[in-house]
Amino acid sequence: MNNLLSHKQIAAALDHADPLKHFRSRFFNTSDVIYLDGNSLGLLPLATSARLRQVVEYQWGNRLIRAWNEHWLQTPKRIAEKIARLIGAQADEVFVGDSTSINLFKIAYGVLKLQEGRTVILSDDLNFPSDFYVLQGLINSYFHHHDLKILASQDGVNAPEEEMLQAIDGTTALVCLSHVAFKSAYMYDMANINAKARSAGAKVIWDLSHAVGSVPLTLNDWGAEFAVGCTYKYLNGGPGAPAFLYVRKDLQSQIESAIWAWFGHASPFSFEQQYRPRKDIWKFSAGTPPVLSMAAIEPGLDLLLEAGLDSLRKKSLSLTTLFRQAFAEQLKPLGFEWASPTAENQRGSHVSIRHPEGYRICKAMISPENDALPIIPDFRSPDIIRLGFAPLFNKHCEVIEASERIAQIVESETYLRFDATLDAVT
Ligand SMILES: *Cc1c(COP(=O)(O)O)cnc(C)c1O
């Protein structure tokens, strides 16, 4: 404990001075819960409710099919332009639609075809398993002689960045990595990996799902060629919101999508029998865009753009660093292990801690005994409690509350009230 000020007092002062504090009131009221899962499903922006009501009742209910020309055909492009600003790309380098997994499938196929003659695909074991499945599926269906090599992290926290740099060579077709790892929040030096890949003739696809909206991204400046990412985490786009993909302008004509379908056709409403792809980023479209869930993304993007990524990053580091201090004093002595990078420049906006009773501790946080507020983290097997500190709406006092509550749950052994059977979604 700081000699002069308690953690609570420090948190209160930081919250008072927080230039982003007014953003909290722009979200649906969640004062009955301490929500530390904005990196799995972001909060509902108030403007999103209003937007959806308008899209459903006016555009769909009243305008019906006319709304395609009046509104819906333009929506994806407008949203893609806003995502482009968040990732440091040009407006015509981002497609929005489908899921992250499907987008990875579409461009990984194109890249592997482009890279004919090279048969090694590299990733690391901090990457999101769905990315492995997509790559394994591509090998199974099309690229039978390719090899997916998953380099191992030494400690499950830090990526094998040096080994990755060494492994990228003239045999490497594709490197597929999460920029920020979903469990530990390890953040790669993207420019460094891109530079090595470029010199070896390898291509890199970055998965930005845990990075976008929480850390400043400058894909063009970092020499990024391909990326995919998700919009329902820090972008607050809503459950199952459409994902995005990025292909640098000069590469768009060089790779083809794995899925040929009418919305990627140069002239979909000519109903030609022969496929002719569009030439721009929208060649990666497949079927009809999901208008309702697409519309739900935009107000969240507007909030992030209004706040600014540099301010968000500053606050995010302030939140995670405060938690690290509280952790050292309150949780480490109780047997918890820090499972995220210690260096700020290698850390995203969530933090993982480990405890053998992690799952039951999570359950005790979510269902407190007395009238304390539920705290919602998520659990990642086998023993990780993951706390997402979304800088747009989380407060420093919530960080301290979480640390104190976790300590109290372990000290009082209240987690013993819960059984250790895993729920379907953790
Ligand atoms: C959340 C997440 C995804 C999500 O994939 P979907 O196919 O959109 O469900 C993909 N990759 C990473 C790294 C993620 O964190």
Boltz pocket constraint, residues with backbone or C-beta under 6 A from the ligand:
constraints:
  - pocket:
      binder: B
      contacts: [[A, 98], [A, 99], [A, 100], [A, 101], [A, 102], [A, 127], [A, 128], [A, 130], [A, 131], [A, 178], [A, 180], [A, 182], [A, 207], [A, 209], [A, 210], [A, 230], [A, 241], [A, 243]]
      max_distance: 6.0
